[in-house]
Amino acid sequence: MNRFVRFACVCCLFVLFQHPGWTQAPKPESVFGFRVGADYKLFDYPQQLDYFRKLDAASPRVVMKEIGKTTLGQPMVLVFISSEENIKNLEKYRAMSEALARARIDDATARKYTADGKAIIWIDGGLHATERAGAQMTPELAYRVATEETAEMKKIRQNVIFLLMPSMNPDGLNIVAHWYQKNLKTPWETTSPPWLYHHYIGHDNNRDWFMNNMPESYHVNEVLYNQWYPQVVYNQHQTSPAWARIFLPPFANPVDPNIHPGVTTATNLVGTAMAQRFSMERMPGAVASHTFSMWWNGGMRTVPYFHNMVGILTETAHATPTPRFYHPDSLPKLIRGLGESKPTDGTSIFYPDVWKGGESHFRDAVDYMITGSLAVLDLAADRKEEFLYNIYKMGRDEIDGKLLEKTFAYVIPADQFDRGEARNLVNILRQGGVEVHKATQSFTAGGKTYPSGSFVMYGAQAFRPYLVDLMEKQAYPDLRVTPGGAPIPPYDLAGWTLPMQMGVTVVKVNEKFEATVQEIKTREPMGAGPVKTGAYGFAISPNENASIKAVNFLLDKGEKVARLMGKQGDLLAGTFVIEKGANTEANIKQAAQTYGVDAVSVDAKPSGEMKSIRLPRVG
């Protein structure tokens, strides 16, 4: 070997071991001990977390951040992947994304941010733990985007800040993985656990995306609608319609009319780019315009629509590590679903590349999910200025009232039957990115006077569609297979008007008014006013839902609680009466602060009938 060749080899080795992006980053199989998606193999959340910590430590293109805790107290992490330079300037690009999404800047500034900013793209590993491939594929997707040196990957890292959520249900990932491992090679191998994989809510964790009852929903929504404002939110699911390999947009009818039409067309654009990639890579079985619609609010991929963001749902086949064979002779003539079925002879525009059956493996699901994700990232990298400017333009349209009715504001009066639920509604709106203000003085609107402490949500804001959709009644369209024929049922929820569901008085005001207000930037405190000590004890109104939580708290502390069986003076029937004890005052104050209930003093024992209550036993 001559000196030149030896020198060249040394230089190549130096580059290999010094390159920050890919030589030092661990491959997923080196950490898990098997290839992602291998037959009969699953990793659990501690293993997944271990991999991302190692990837974060090894690559300057990757940063992992904890965004909160799960229901069972595990860390929820979000992984940022981009170029080294972009990673160093995450806050700069986050601020640009926020300014564009909120649309309070002028057009010249928006154009500058569009040119200088980066597309913010969210992709997750799903939230339904029994849809196993989503969380399993995220380490390989992260590794490829962070390390590959193809022209496509370099372009993605240059133009996109990729927000990867490895799992939105870490607790369920553990439960389901451990169940499968325990039952491998038994008759129950392909079954799911006989208990909820997400405590308290199970599969309906995908119905919690405006209520935010679960910590997982709350933490993710804070990232999406109060911090990063991604232009595309891609939520992975399983499984596809039978005999298809993946469902992707365009979605089926109907579309919620409160959604900006630019969101609908952009969602179609992204879905079409995904379908094109599957066709070109000879991955058949992609079906669109089937069952899943753009009507309902409250899902992980549907709430983005009302924030001028593209929401992508895919449903990918094969949700278990156990392989299966689909005999080609069993191929049905139609892929059935709500509404129009798709023929399997290649004559459908929305199912032109038919999967004919054969071997099906868990790895296939991983490959389809990664391919779909790369299609989204590639499109965003190619058209990043379009995605950035469009979210601004749609926000301006909403502020200017060009599409929806020009409601000036919605007012939540301070005087409510259930003040705790009114505060809860305010928090729900704020958590969803709605701009909420609180009056510091009384004001008059629509001929009515409202006291200080009332809440005002002005219509002129970028997320007007979300505000309107949650405040107003829904009218689901009458869709039928044929004129006068059987109705096509809704895919999911058909109505969700929160003031009605929560029993909160909300007043719609169309006329302009003046009010002295302050914008609420944090959760509205649940704590009630000062508690005055009574000689006998305290009373808590039964009007508030939170009173049940407060009473259970007090019973757990050993307090004596009775319920007034009839109205007596200012005390309503059903009022909870707490007899004063050694620690009652402190416990009452803690209950009032924690649950937002108002406790009033009681100077004498009520003379009316009271029924003692005790802590209920569960199980």
GIHU-V657851 format. One record per pair of residues at least 12 apart in sequence whose C-alpha atoms are under 10 Angstrom apart, sorted by the first residue. I is the first residue (numbers start at 1). J is the second residue. Records with the same first field share a line. If there is no record, write none. Layout:
# GIHU-V657851
I = J / J
This chain:
# GIHU-V657851
19 = 59 / 147
20 = 58 / 59 / 60 / 61 / 84 / 146 / 147
21 = 58 / 59 / 60 / 61 / 62 / 83 / 84 / 143 / 145 / 146 / 147 / 148 / 149
22 = 55 / 58 / 59 / 60 / 61 / 143 / 144 / 145 / 146 / 147 / 148 / 149
23 = 58 / 59 / 147 / 148
24 = 54 / 55 / 57 / 58 / 59 / 147
25 = 54 / 55 / 56 / 57 / 58 / 59 / 60 / 62 / 143 / 146 / 147
26 = 51 / 52 / 54 / 55 / 56 / 57 / 58 / 59 / 143 / 147
27 = 51 / 54 / 55 / 139 / 140 / 142 / 143 / 144 / 147
28 = 48 / 51 / 52 / 55 / 137 / 138 / 139 / 140 / 141 / 142 / 143
29 = 51 / 139 / 140
30 = 51
31 = 47 / 48 / 50 / 51 / 54
32 = 44 / 47 / 48 / 50 / 51
35 = 140 / 363
36 = 133 / 136 / 137 / 138 / 139 / 140 / 362 / 363 / 366 / 367
37 = 132 / 133 / 136 / 137 / 140 / 320 / 321 / 361 / 362 / 363 / 364 / 365 / 366 / 367
38 = 321 / 322 / 323 / 361 / 362 / 363 / 364 / 366
39 = 320 / 321 / 322 / 323 / 361 / 362 / 363
40 = 180 / 181 / 184 / 185 / 189 / 320 / 321 / 322 / 323 / 361 / 362
41 = 136 / 177 / 180 / 181 / 184 / 320 / 321 / 322 / 362
42 = 132 / 133 / 135 / 136 / 173 / 174 / 176 / 177 / 178 / 180 / 181 / 320 / 321
43 = 135 / 136 / 173 / 174 / 177 / 178 / 181
44 = 135 / 136 / 170 / 171 / 172 / 173 / 174 / 175 / 176 / 177 / 178
45 = 74 / 75 / 135 / 136 / 166 / 167 / 169 / 170 / 171 / 172 / 173 / 174 / 175 / 177
46 = 74 / 75 / 170 / 173 / 174
47 = 174
48 = 135 / 136 / 138 / 139 / 166 / 167 / 170 / 173
49 = 64 / 75 / 76 / 77 / 139 / 166 / 167 / 170
51 = 139
52 = 64 / 77 / 78 / 79 / 138 / 139 / 142 / 143 / 166
53 = 65 / 77 / 79
55 = 79 / 139 / 142 / 143 / 146
56 = 79 / 80 / 81
59 = 81 / 84 / 143 / 146 / 147
60 = 81 / 82 / 83 / 84 / 85 / 87 / 88 / 146
61 = 80 / 81 / 82 / 83 / 84 / 85 / 86 / 87 / 88 / 145 / 146 / 147 / 157
62 = 79 / 80 / 81 / 82 / 83 / 84 / 87 / 142 / 143 / 145 / 146 / 147 / 162
63 = 78 / 79 / 80 / 81 / 82 / 87 / 88 / 90 / 163
64 = 77 / 78 / 79 / 80 / 81 / 163 / 164 / 165
65 = 77 / 78 / 79 / 80
66 = 78 / 79 / 219
67 = 216 / 219 / 220 / 222 / 223
68 = 215 / 216 / 218 / 219 / 220
69 = 170 / 215 / 216 / 219
70 = 168 / 169 / 170 / 171 / 198 / 214 / 215 / 216 / 217 / 219
71 = 169 / 170 / 171 / 198 / 199 / 200 / 214 / 215 / 216
72 = 170 / 171 / 172 / 198 / 199 / 215
73 = 170 / 171 / 215
74 = 169 / 170 / 171
75 = 170 / 171
76 = 165 / 166 / 167 / 168 / 169 / 170 / 171 / 215 / 216 / 219 / 220
77 = 164 / 165 / 166 / 167 / 168 / 170 / 220
78 = 122 / 124 / 163 / 164 / 165 / 166 / 167 / 168 / 220 / 223
79 = 122 / 124 / 142 / 162 / 163 / 164 / 165 / 166
80 = 121 / 122 / 142 / 146 / 161 / 162 / 163 / 164 / 165
81 = 142 / 143 / 145 / 146 / 156 / 157 / 160 / 161 / 162 / 163 / 164
82 = 118 / 145 / 146 / 153 / 154 / 155 / 156 / 157 / 158 / 159 / 160 / 161 / 162 / 163
83 = 145 / 146 / 153 / 154 / 155 / 156 / 157 / 158 / 159 / 160 / 161 / 162
84 = 146 / 157 / 158
85 = 157 / 158
86 = 117 / 118 / 157 / 158 / 159 / 160 / 161
87 = 157 / 161
90 = 118 / 161 / 228
91 = 227 / 228
92 = 117 / 118
93 = 113 / 116 / 117 / 118 / 119 / 120 / 161 / 228
94 = 117 / 118 / 119 / 120 / 161 / 227 / 228 / 229 / 230
95 = 113 / 117 / 227 / 228 / 229
96 = 109 / 110 / 112 / 113 / 114 / 116 / 117 / 118 / 228 / 229 / 388
97 = 110 / 113 / 114 / 117 / 118 / 119 / 120 / 227 / 228 / 229 / 230 / 231 / 388 / 391 / 392
98 = 225 / 226 / 227 / 228 / 229 / 230 / 392
99 = 113 / 229 / 392
100 = 113 / 114 / 117 / 229 / 388 / 389 / 390 / 391 / 392 / 393 / 394 / 395 / 396 / 462
101 = 225 / 228 / 229 / 230 / 231 / 307 / 308 / 309 / 388 / 389 / 390 / 391 / 392 / 393 / 394 / 395 / 396 / 462 / 463
102 = 225 / 226 / 229 / 307 / 391 / 392 / 394 / 395 / 396 / 399 / 433 / 434 / 435 / 461 / 462 / 463
103 = 389 / 391 / 392 / 393 / 394 / 395 / 396 / 397 / 398 / 399 / 461 / 462 / 463
104 = 392 / 395 / 396 / 399 / 461 / 462
105 = 392 / 396
106 = 392 / 396
107 = 389 / 392 / 393 / 396
110 = 388 / 389 / 392 / 393
111 = 385 / 388 / 389 / 392
112 = 389
113 = 385 / 388 / 389
114 = 384 / 385 / 386 / 387 / 388 / 389 / 390 / 392
115 = 384 / 385 / 386 / 388 / 389
116 = 159 / 385
117 = 159 / 160 / 161 / 384 / 385 / 388
118 = 156 / 157 / 158 / 159 / 160 / 161 / 162 / 380 / 381 / 384 / 385 / 387 / 388
119 = 156 / 158 / 159 / 160 / 161 / 162 / 230 / 231 / 232 / 377 / 380 / 381 / 382 / 383 / 384 / 385 / 386 / 387 / 388
120 = 159 / 160 / 161 / 162 / 163 / 228 / 229 / 230 / 231 / 232 / 233 / 377 / 380 / 381 / 384 / 387 / 388
121 = 160 / 161 / 162 / 163 / 164 / 228 / 229 / 230 / 231 / 232 / 233 / 234 / 310 / 376 / 377 / 380 / 381
122 = 161 / 162 / 163 / 164 / 165 / 224 / 228 / 229 / 230 / 231 / 232 / 233 / 234 / 235 / 311 / 312 / 373 / 376 / 377
123 = 138 / 162 / 163 / 164 / 165 / 166 / 230 / 232 / 233 / 234 / 235 / 236 / 312 / 373 / 376 / 377
124 = 137 / 138 / 163 / 164 / 165 / 166 / 167 / 168 / 233 / 234 / 235 / 236 / 237 / 373
125 = 137 / 138 / 139 / 164 / 165 / 166 / 167 / 168 / 169 / 234 / 235 / 236 / 237 / 369
126 = 138 / 165 / 166 / 167 / 168 / 169 / 206 / 234 / 235 / 236 / 237 / 238 / 300 / 313
127 = 165 / 166 / 167 / 168 / 169 / 170 / 172 / 173 / 198 / 203 / 204 / 205 / 206 / 216 / 217 / 235 / 236 / 237 / 300
128 = 167 / 168 / 169 / 170 / 172 / 173 / 176 / 197 / 198 / 202 / 203 / 204 / 205 / 206 / 236 / 237 / 238
129 = 167 / 168 / 169 / 170 / 171 / 172 / 173 / 174 / 175 / 176 / 177 / 192 / 196 / 197 / 198 / 202 / 203 / 237 / 238 / 319
130 = 172 / 173 / 175 / 176 / 177 / 191 / 192 / 193 / 197 / 203 / 237 / 238 / 239 / 319 / 320
131 = 173 / 176 / 236 / 237 / 238 / 239 / 315 / 316 / 317 / 318 / 319 / 320
132 = 172 / 173 / 176 / 177 / 237 / 238 / 239 / 318 / 319 / 320 / 321 / 362 / 365 / 366
133 = 236 / 237 / 238 / 239 / 316 / 317 / 318 / 319 / 320 / 321 / 362 / 363 / 364 / 365 / 366 / 367 / 368 / 369
134 = 166 / 167 / 235 / 236 / 237 / 238 / 316 / 319 / 365 / 366 / 369 / 370
135 = 165 / 166 / 167 / 168 / 169 / 170 / 173 / 236 / 366
136 = 166 / 167 / 173 / 362 / 363 / 365 / 366
137 = 166 / 363 / 365 / 366 / 367 / 368 / 369 / 370
138 = 164 / 165 / 166 / 167 / 366 / 369 / 370 / 373
139 = 164 / 166
140 = 366 / 367 / 370
141 = 164 / 166 / 366 / 367 / 369 / 370 / 371 / 373 / 374
142 = 162 / 163 / 164 / 166 / 370
144 = 370 / 374
145 = 157 / 162 / 374 / 377
152 = 374 / 377 / 378 / 381 / 382
153 = 374 / 377 / 378 / 381
154 = 381
155 = 377 / 378 / 380 / 381 / 382
156 = 374 / 377 / 378 / 379 / 380 / 381 / 382 / 384
157 = 377 / 378 / 381
158 = 381
159 = 377 / 378 / 380 / 381 / 382 / 383 / 384 / 385
160 = 377 / 378 / 380 / 381 / 382 / 384
161 = 230 / 377 / 380 / 381
162 = 230 / 377
163 = 223 / 228 / 230 / 233
164 = 234
165 = 220 / 235
168 = 205 / 216 / 217 / 219 / 220 / 235
169 = 197 / 198 / 205 / 216 / 217
170 = 197 / 198 / 216
171 = 197 / 198 / 199
172 = 193 / 196 / 197 / 198 / 199 / 202
173 = 197 / 198
174 = 197
175 = 192 / 193 / 195 / 196 / 197 / 198
176 = 191 / 192 / 193 / 196 / 197
177 = 192 / 193
178 = 193
179 = 191 / 192 / 193 / 194
180 = 192 / 193 / 320 / 321 / 322
184 = 321 / 322
185 = 322
189 = 320 / 321 / 322
190 = 319 / 320 / 321 / 322 / 323
191 = 320
192 = 320
198 = 214
199 = 214
200 = 214
201 = 213 / 214
204 = 299
205 = 217 / 299 / 300
206 = 298 / 299 / 300 / 301 / 302
207 = 296 / 297 / 298 / 299 / 300 / 492 / 493
208 = 297 / 298 / 299 / 300
209 = 221 / 297 / 298 / 299 / 300 / 301 / 302 / 303 / 304 / 428 / 431 / 432
210 = 297 / 298 / 299 / 300 / 303 / 428 / 429 / 431 / 432 / 466 / 470 / 496 / 498
211 = 298 / 424 / 425 / 427 / 428 / 429 / 431 / 432 / 498
212 = 298 / 427 / 428 / 431 / 432
213 = 428
217 = 300
218 = 428 / 431 / 432
219 = 431
220 = 300
221 = 300 / 303 / 304 / 431 / 432 / 433
222 = 430 / 431 / 432 / 433
223 = 431
224 = 304 / 307 / 309 / 431 / 432 / 433
225 = 303 / 304 / 307 / 430 / 431 / 432 / 433 / 434 / 463
226 = 430 / 431 / 432 / 433 / 434 / 521
227 = 433
229 = 304 / 307 / 308 / 309 / 391 / 433
230 = 304 / 307 / 308 / 309 / 310 / 387 / 388 / 391
231 = 263 / 304 / 307 / 308 / 309 / 310 / 311 / 380 / 384 / 387 / 388 / 389 / 390 / 391
232 = 263 / 266 / 267 / 270 / 301 / 304 / 305 / 308 / 309 / 310 / 311 / 312 / 376 / 377 / 380 / 387
233 = 300 / 301 / 302 / 303 / 304 / 305 / 309 / 310 / 311 / 312 / 313 / 376
234 = 300 / 301 / 304 / 310 / 311 / 312 / 313 / 314 / 372 / 373 / 376
235 = 299 / 300 / 301 / 302 / 311 / 312 / 313 / 314 / 315 / 373
236 = 300 / 301 / 312 / 313 / 314 / 315 / 316 / 369 / 372 / 373
237 = 313 / 314 / 315 / 316 / 317 / 319 / 369
238 = 313 / 314 / 315 / 316 / 317 / 318 / 319 / 365
239 = 314 / 315 / 316 / 317 / 318 / 319 / 365
240 = 285 / 286 / 287 / 314 / 315 / 316 / 317 / 318 / 319
241 = 285 / 287 / 290 / 291 / 315 / 316 / 317 / 335 / 336 / 337
242 = 317 / 318 / 331 / 332 / 334 / 335 / 336 / 337
243 = 285 / 317 / 326 / 330 / 331 / 332 / 334 / 335 / 336 / 344 / 354 / 355 / 356 / 357
244 = 284 / 285 / 286 / 287 / 315 / 316 / 317 / 335 / 344 / 351 / 353 / 354 / 355 / 356 / 357
245 = 283 / 284 / 285 / 286 / 287 / 315 / 316 / 317 / 318 / 354 / 355 / 357 / 360 / 364 / 365 / 368
246 = 275 / 278 / 283 / 284 / 285 / 286 / 287 / 288 / 314 / 315 / 316 / 317 / 318 / 365 / 368 / 369 / 372
247 = 271 / 275 / 285 / 286 / 287 / 288 / 289 / 290 / 291 / 292 / 313 / 314 / 315 / 316 / 317 / 350 / 351
248 = 267 / 268 / 270 / 271 / 272 / 274 / 275 / 286 / 287 / 288 / 289 / 290 / 292 / 312 / 313 / 314 / 315 / 316 / 350 / 372
249 = 264 / 267 / 268 / 269 / 270 / 271 / 272 / 273 / 274 / 275 / 286 / 287 / 288 / 289 / 290 / 292 / 293 / 294 / 311 / 312 / 313 / 314 / 350
250 = 264 / 265 / 266 / 267 / 268 / 269 / 270 / 271 / 272 / 275 / 287 / 288 / 289 / 290 / 292 / 293 / 294 / 312 / 313 / 350
251 = 264 / 267 / 268 / 271 / 288 / 289 / 290 / 291 / 292 / 293 / 294 / 295 / 312 / 313
252 = 288 / 289 / 290 / 291 / 292 / 293 / 294 / 295 / 338 / 339 / 340 / 491
253 = 289 / 290 / 291 / 292 / 293 / 294 / 295 / 338 / 339 / 477 / 479 / 488 / 490 / 491
254 = 292 / 293 / 294 / 295 / 296 / 476 / 477 / 478 / 479 / 490 / 491
255 = 293 / 294 / 295 / 296 / 476 / 477
256 = 293 / 294 / 295 / 296 / 297 / 305 / 306 / 465 / 469 / 474 / 475 / 476 / 477
257 = 294 / 295 / 403 / 404 / 465 / 469 / 474
258 = 295 / 305 / 306 / 403 / 404 / 405 / 464 / 465 / 466 / 467 / 468 / 469
259 = 294 / 295 / 304 / 305 / 306 / 307 / 308 / 309 / 403 / 404 / 464 / 465 / 466 / 469
260 = 305 / 306 / 307 / 308 / 309 / 394 / 395 / 397 / 398 / 403 / 404 / 465
261 = 305 / 308 / 394 / 403
262 = 305 / 308 / 309 / 310 / 390 / 391 / 393 / 394
263 = 304 / 305 / 306 / 307 / 308 / 309 / 310 / 311 / 390 / 391 / 394
264 = 294 / 305 / 308 / 309 / 310 / 311
265 = 310
266 = 308 / 309 / 310 / 311 / 387 / 390
267 = 294 / 305 / 309 / 310 / 311 / 312 / 313
268 = 288 / 289 / 310 / 312
269 = 310 / 379
270 = 310 / 311 / 312 / 372 / 375 / 376 / 377 / 379 / 380
271 = 288 / 312 / 313 / 314 / 372 / 375 / 376
272 = 288 / 350 / 375
273 = 372 / 375 / 376 / 378 / 379
274 = 286 / 371 / 372 / 373 / 374 / 375 / 376 / 378 / 379
275 = 287 / 288 / 350 / 351 / 352 / 353 / 372 / 375
276 = 372 / 375
277 = 371 / 372 / 374 / 375 / 376
278 = 353 / 368 / 371 / 372 / 375
279 = 352 / 353
281 = 371
282 = 353
283 = 353 / 354 / 355 / 364 / 367 / 368 / 371
284 = 351 / 352 / 353 / 354 / 355 / 356 / 368
285 = 316 / 317 / 344 / 351 / 352 / 353 / 354 / 355 / 356 / 357
286 = 314 / 315 / 316 / 350 / 351 / 352 / 353 / 354 / 355 / 368
287 = 314 / 315 / 335 / 342 / 348 / 349 / 350 / 351 / 352 / 353 / 354 / 355
288 = 314 / 342 / 348 / 349 / 350 / 351 / 352
289 = 337 / 339 / 340 / 341 / 342 / 349 / 350 / 351
290 = 335 / 336 / 337 / 338 / 339 / 340 / 341 / 342 / 350 / 351
291 = 336 / 337 / 338 / 339 / 340 / 341 / 488 / 489 / 490 / 491 / 492
292 = 313 / 314 / 315 / 337 / 338 / 490 / 491 / 492
293 = 338 / 490 / 491 / 492
294 = 311 / 491 / 492
295 = 474 / 476 / 477 / 490 / 491 / 492 / 493 / 494 / 495
296 = 469 / 474 / 476 / 490 / 491 / 492 / 493 / 494 / 495 / 496
297 = 466 / 469 / 470 / 492 / 493 / 494 / 495 / 496
298 = 470 / 492 / 493 / 496
299 = 311 / 492 / 493
300 = 312 / 313
301 = 313 / 314
303 = 432 / 466
304 = 432 / 463 / 466
305 = 463 / 465 / 466
306 = 432 / 462 / 463 / 464 / 465 / 466 / 467 / 468 / 469
307 = 391 / 394 / 395 / 432 / 433 / 434 / 462 / 463 / 464 / 465 / 466 / 467
308 = 390 / 391 / 392 / 393 / 394 / 395 / 398 / 462 / 463 / 464 / 465 / 466
309 = 387 / 390 / 391 / 394
310 = 387 / 391
312 = 376
314 = 368 / 369 / 372
315 = 365 / 369
316 = 364 / 365 / 366 / 367 / 368 / 369
317 = 360 / 361 / 362 / 364 / 365 / 366 / 368 / 369
318 = 360 / 361 / 362 / 363 / 364 / 365 / 366
319 = 361 / 362 / 363 / 364 / 365 / 366
320 = 361 / 362 / 363 / 365
321 = 361 / 362 / 363 / 365
322 = 360 / 361 / 362
323 = 359 / 360 / 361 / 362 / 363 / 364
324 = 358 / 359 / 360 / 361 / 362
325 = 357 / 358 / 359 / 360 / 361
326 = 356 / 357 / 358 / 359 / 360
327 = 356 / 357 / 358 / 359
328 = 355 / 356 / 357 / 358 / 359
329 = 356 / 357 / 358
330 = 356 / 357
331 = 344 / 355 / 356 / 357
332 = 344 / 345 / 356
333 = 345
335 = 351
337 = 491
338 = 481 / 487 / 488 / 489 / 490 / 491
339 = 479 / 480 / 481 / 482 / 486 / 487 / 488 / 489 / 490 / 491
340 = 481 / 488
344 = 356
391 = 462
392 = 462
393 = 462
394 = 462 / 463
395 = 460 / 461 / 462 / 463 / 464 / 465
396 = 460 / 461 / 462 / 463
397 = 460 / 461 / 462 / 464
398 = 459 / 460 / 461 / 462 / 463 / 464 / 465
399 = 458 / 459 / 460 / 461 / 462 / 463 / 464
400 = 459 / 460 / 461 / 462
401 = 459 / 460 / 461 / 462 / 464
403 = 464 / 465
404 = 459 / 464 / 465 / 468
405 = 459 / 468 / 510
406 = 459 / 460 / 464 / 509 / 510 / 511
407 = 458 / 459 / 460 / 464 / 468 / 508 / 509 / 510 / 511 / 512
408 = 456 / 457 / 458 / 459 / 460 / 508 / 509 / 510 / 511 / 512 / 513
409 = 445 / 456 / 457 / 458 / 459 / 460 / 467 / 507 / 508 / 509 / 510 / 511 / 512 / 513
410 = 436 / 455 / 456 / 457 / 458 / 459 / 467 / 468 / 471 / 506 / 507 / 508 / 509 / 510
411 = 436 / 437 / 438 / 439 / 445 / 450 / 454 / 455 / 456 / 457 / 458 / 505 / 506 / 507 / 508 / 509
412 = 425 / 426 / 438 / 450 / 453 / 454 / 455 / 456 / 457 / 499 / 504 / 505 / 506 / 507 / 508
413 = 439 / 449 / 450 / 451 / 452 / 453 / 454 / 455 / 456 / 504 / 505 / 506 / 507
414 = 438 / 439 / 450 / 451 / 452 / 453 / 454 / 455 / 505
415 = 450 / 451 / 452 / 453 / 454 / 504 / 505
416 = 454 / 503 / 504 / 505 / 506 / 543 / 544
417 = 503 / 504 / 505 / 543 / 544
418 = 502 / 503 / 504 / 505 / 541 / 542 / 543 / 544 / 545 / 546 / 547 / 597
419 = 503 / 504 / 505 / 526 / 528 / 543 / 544 / 545 / 546 / 596 / 597 / 598
420 = 504 / 525 / 526 / 527 / 528 / 543 / 544 / 545 / 546 / 547 / 595 / 596 / 597 / 598
421 = 499 / 502 / 503 / 504 / 526 / 544 / 545 / 546 / 596
422 = 454 / 455 / 499 / 502 / 503 / 504 / 505 / 506 / 544
423 = 455 / 504 / 523 / 524 / 525 / 526 / 527 / 596
424 = 502 / 504 / 523 / 524 / 525 / 526 / 596
425 = 498 / 499 / 502 / 503 / 504 / 524
426 = 438 / 455 / 456 / 457 / 520 / 523 / 524
427 = 520 / 522 / 523 / 524 / 525 / 526
428 = 498 / 523 / 524
429 = 457 / 466 / 467 / 470 / 523
430 = 457 / 520 / 521 / 522 / 523 / 524
431 = 521 / 522 / 523
432 = 463 / 466 / 467
433 = 462 / 463 / 466 / 467 / 521
434 = 457 / 458 / 459 / 461 / 462 / 463 / 464 / 465 / 466 / 467 / 520
435 = 456 / 457 / 458 / 459 / 460 / 461 / 462 / 463 / 464 / 467 / 519 / 520 / 521
436 = 455 / 456 / 457 / 458 / 517 / 518 / 519 / 520 / 521
437 = 453 / 454 / 455 / 456 / 457 / 458 / 515 / 516 / 517 / 518 / 519 / 520 / 521
438 = 452 / 453 / 454 / 455 / 456 / 457 / 515 / 516 / 517 / 518 / 519 / 520 / 524
439 = 451 / 452 / 453 / 454 / 455 / 456 / 515 / 516 / 517 / 518 / 519
440 = 452 / 453 / 454 / 455 / 515 / 516 / 517 / 518
441 = 453 / 454 / 515 / 516 / 517
442 = 454 / 515 / 516 / 517
443 = 513 / 514 / 515 / 516 / 517
444 = 513 / 514 / 515
445 = 507 / 508 / 509 / 510 / 511 / 512 / 513 / 514 / 515
446 = 507 / 508 / 509 / 510 / 511 / 512 / 513
447 = 509 / 511 / 513
450 = 515
452 = 515 / 516 / 517
453 = 517
454 = 517
455 = 506 / 517 / 518 / 519 / 520
456 = 506 / 507 / 515 / 517 / 518 / 519
457 = 508 / 519
458 = 509 / 512
459 = 508 / 509 / 510
468 = 497
469 = 495 / 496 / 497 / 498
470 = 495 / 496 / 497 / 498 / 499 / 500
471 = 496 / 497 / 498 / 499 / 500 / 506 / 507 / 508
472 = 495 / 496 / 497 / 498 / 499 / 500 / 508
473 = 495 / 496 / 497 / 498 / 499 / 500
474 = 494 / 495 / 496 / 497
475 = 494 / 495
476 = 489 / 490 / 493 / 494 / 495
477 = 490 / 494
478 = 490
502 = 545
525 = 593 / 594 / 595 / 596
526 = 546 / 592 / 593 / 594 / 595 / 596 / 597
527 = 589 / 590 / 591 / 592 / 593 / 594 / 595 / 596 / 597 / 598
528 = 589 / 591 / 592 / 593 / 594 / 595 / 596 / 597 / 598 / 599
529 = 589 / 592 / 593 / 596 / 597 / 598 / 599 / 600
530 = 589 / 592 / 593 / 598 / 599 / 600
531 = 585 / 586 / 588 / 589 / 592 / 593 / 598 / 599 / 600 / 601
532 = 585 / 589 / 599 / 600 / 601 / 602
533 = 580 / 584 / 585 / 588 / 599 / 600 / 601 / 602 / 603
534 = 579 / 580 / 585 / 600 / 601 / 602 / 603 / 604
535 = 579 / 580 / 601 / 602 / 603 / 604 / 605
536 = 577 / 578 / 579 / 580 / 581 / 601 / 602 / 603 / 604 / 605 / 606
537 = 560 / 577 / 578 / 579 / 580 / 581 / 584 / 585 / 588 / 599 / 600 / 601 / 602 / 603 / 604 / 605
538 = 561 / 576 / 577 / 578 / 579 / 580 / 584 / 585 / 588 / 598 / 599 / 600 / 601 / 602 / 603 / 604 / 605
539 = 561 / 562 / 563 / 564 / 571 / 572 / 575 / 576 / 577 / 578 / 579 / 588 / 598 / 599 / 600 / 601 / 602
540 = 563 / 571 / 572 / 574 / 575 / 576 / 577 / 578 / 588 / 592 / 597 / 598 / 599 / 600 / 601
541 = 571 / 572 / 573 / 574 / 575 / 576 / 577 / 597 / 598 / 599 / 600
542 = 563 / 564 / 571 / 572 / 573 / 574 / 575 / 576 / 597
543 = 572 / 574 / 575 / 597
544 = 595 / 596 / 597 / 598
545 = 595 / 597
546 = 591 / 592 / 594 / 595 / 596 / 597
547 = 575 / 576 / 591 / 592 / 595 / 596 / 597 / 598 / 599
548 = 576 / 595 / 597
549 = 591 / 594 / 595 / 597
550 = 587 / 588 / 590 / 591 / 592 / 593 / 594 / 595 / 596 / 597
551 = 576 / 577 / 578 / 588 / 591 / 595 / 613 / 614 / 615
552 = 591 / 613 / 614 / 615 / 616
553 = 587 / 588 / 590 / 591 / 594 / 595 / 615
554 = 578 / 584 / 587 / 588 / 590 / 591 / 615
555 = 578 / 613 / 614 / 615 / 616
556 = 614 / 615 / 616
557 = 583 / 584 / 587 / 615
558 = 581 / 583 / 584 / 587 / 614 / 615
559 = 578 / 579 / 580 / 581 / 582 / 583 / 584 / 587 / 588 / 614
560 = 577 / 578 / 579 / 580 / 581 / 584 / 612 / 613 / 614
561 = 576 / 577 / 578 / 579 / 580 / 610 / 611 / 612 / 613 / 614 / 615
562 = 574 / 575 / 576 / 577 / 578 / 579 / 609 / 610 / 611 / 612 / 613 / 614
563 = 575 / 576 / 577 / 578 / 609 / 610 / 611 / 612 / 613
564 = 576 / 577 / 606 / 607 / 608 / 609 / 610 / 611 / 612
565 = 608 / 609 / 610 / 611
566 = 608 / 609 / 610
567 = 608 / 609
568 = 606 / 607 / 608 / 609
569 = 606
571 = 600 / 602 / 606
573 = 608 / 610
574 = 610 / 611
575 = 610
576 = 599 / 610 / 611 / 612 / 613
577 = 599 / 600 / 601 / 602 / 605 / 606 / 610 / 611 / 612
578 = 599 / 601 / 602 / 605 / 612
579 = 602 / 604 / 605
580 = 602
588 = 600
